[in-house]
Amino acid sequence: ARLREHGDDGKHRARLLKDAAEAVHAYFIQRELCGLRKHDAVIREYNIPNAVLARLGAK
């Protein structure tokens, strides 16, 4: 949410993007440990930005 609310302020946005990617990565790992391998619905439900997914290496 903070990433969407924030403008394009270079360093601050880069930090928010990094933090968001780390949080999403941790959440995906937790889901996978529980046997939940498909993340499509979660990505839609939480409206995870493409810029965050790109940081994870998602296509």
Backbone bond lengths (Angstrom), bond angles and torsions (degrees), N, CA, C in turn:
res aa  C-N    CA-C-N  psi(-1)  N-CA   C-N-CA  omega(-1)  CA-C   N-CA-C  phi
1 A - - - 1.446 - - 1.528 111.06 -
2 R 1.334 115.98 -42.49 1.470 118.80 179.82 1.524 111.04 -63.45
3 L 1.320 116.78 -34.10 1.460 120.15 -179.90 1.524 110.47 -65.39
4 R 1.335 117.29 -41.97 1.464 120.86 179.62 1.522 111.93 -67.99
5 E 1.328 116.62 -36.34 1.464 121.03 -177.90 1.521 112.38 -74.46
6 H 1.297 116.26 -21.09 1.458 120.85 -174.85 1.521 110.69 -85.73
7 G 1.299 116.30 145.13 1.462 121.65 176.64 1.517 110.89 -75.99
8 D 1.302 116.61 -157.50 1.460 121.88 -178.40 1.527 109.65 -104.72
9 D 1.335 116.34 70.41 1.456 122.95 -174.27 1.526 113.14 -96.99
10 G 1.283 119.27 36.76 1.452 123.54 174.40 1.515 115.33 53.40
11 K 1.337 116.89 -100.79 1.467 121.79 -173.15 1.527 112.65 -62.22
12 H 1.329 116.63 -44.20 1.465 119.11 -178.66 1.527 110.30 -65.26
13 R 1.320 117.18 -43.14 1.466 120.56 178.21 1.526 110.81 -63.86
14 A 1.321 116.85 -39.42 1.464 120.29 178.62 1.526 110.57 -61.32
15 R 1.325 116.42 -39.76 1.470 120.71 178.71 1.530 110.58 -66.97
16 L 1.331 117.30 -42.97 1.462 120.71 177.58 1.529 110.95 -62.11
17 L 1.318 116.19 -40.39 1.462 121.63 179.24 1.529 110.24 -63.82
18 K 1.317 116.29 -43.50 1.468 121.00 178.28 1.526 110.48 -62.55
19 D 1.324 117.07 -46.35 1.469 121.34 179.57 1.529 111.24 -61.62
20 A 1.329 116.64 -42.53 1.464 121.09 179.86 1.525 110.64 -64.20
21 A 1.322 116.97 -43.20 1.463 121.00 179.81 1.529 110.83 -63.32
22 E 1.322 117.00 -40.15 1.467 120.40 178.26 1.528 110.91 -64.67
23 A 1.326 117.05 -40.87 1.466 120.97 179.92 1.528 110.93 -66.37
24 V 1.325 117.00 -43.51 1.464 120.79 179.63 1.527 109.79 -65.41
25 H 1.314 116.90 -42.48 1.465 120.86 178.86 1.530 110.37 -58.80
26 A 1.325 117.57 -47.08 1.464 121.53 179.50 1.530 110.68 -61.53
27 Y 1.325 116.93 -41.29 1.464 120.94 179.80 1.529 110.84 -65.13
28 F 1.328 116.99 -43.79 1.461 120.62 178.69 1.530 110.72 -62.02
29 I 1.320 117.63 -40.59 1.466 121.08 178.93 1.531 109.82 -62.46
30 Q 1.324 117.19 -44.51 1.469 120.57 178.27 1.524 110.96 -59.46
31 R 1.329 116.34 -43.58 1.464 120.38 179.22 1.524 110.61 -62.39
32 E 1.333 116.36 -43.48 1.461 120.21 -178.67 1.526 111.39 -65.19
33 L 1.327 117.25 -36.42 1.465 120.64 176.98 1.525 111.61 -64.12
34 C 1.321 116.28 -25.65 1.473 121.63 177.45 1.525 111.72 -89.11
35 G 1.333 117.13 1.76 1.453 121.23 179.21 1.517 114.42 90.14
36 L 1.321 117.39 6.09 1.469 121.57 179.99 1.526 108.58 -94.12
37 R 1.308 116.18 99.04 1.464 120.77 -172.18 1.532 114.17 -94.32
38 K 1.308 117.47 -23.22 1.471 120.34 -177.81 1.522 109.55 -92.00
39 H 1.322 115.55 125.81 1.462 120.45 -175.77 1.532 113.12 -109.87
40 D 1.318 117.69 1.21 1.470 120.91 -175.39 1.527 112.95 -55.44
41 A 1.326 116.51 -47.30 1.466 120.13 -178.31 1.528 111.06 -65.05
42 V 1.324 116.82 -38.71 1.468 121.44 179.44 1.525 110.28 -65.21
43 I 1.319 116.11 -42.02 1.468 120.82 179.49 1.528 109.67 -60.91
44 R 1.335 116.53 -43.16 1.471 120.34 178.33 1.521 111.53 -68.31
45 E 1.330 116.25 -47.64 1.470 121.46 -176.27 1.530 111.91 -59.95
46 Y 1.318 116.29 -44.72 1.468 120.43 -178.87 1.525 112.42 -89.99
47 N 1.337 115.95 -2.74 1.469 121.44 178.05 1.532 110.70 52.95
48 I 1.324 115.61 51.99 1.463 121.49 -178.39 1.525 108.33 -71.03
49 P 1.329 117.56 124.06 1.467 120.93 -177.23 1.534 112.71 -63.70
50 N 1.322 115.87 148.58 1.461 121.16 178.09 1.523 111.98 -58.87
51 A 1.326 117.08 -33.68 1.471 120.36 179.85 1.527 110.78 -62.39
52 V 1.318 117.08 -34.76 1.468 120.98 177.74 1.526 109.53 -71.98
53 L 1.318 117.00 -45.09 1.461 120.76 179.62 1.522 111.35 -62.43
54 A 1.313 116.92 -36.12 1.464 120.63 178.77 1.524 110.86 -62.52
55 R 1.317 116.36 -34.32 1.469 120.54 177.78 1.522 111.35 -65.90
56 L 1.338 116.02 -25.10 1.462 120.67 179.62 1.519 111.47 -85.68
57 G 1.317 116.46 -10.47 1.452 120.50 -176.63 1.522 112.43 89.16
58 A 1.338 117.40 11.74 1.465 121.19 -179.99 1.519 110.16 -70.91
59 K 1.334 115.08 147.71 1.464 120.02 179.81 1.508 110.19 -108.67
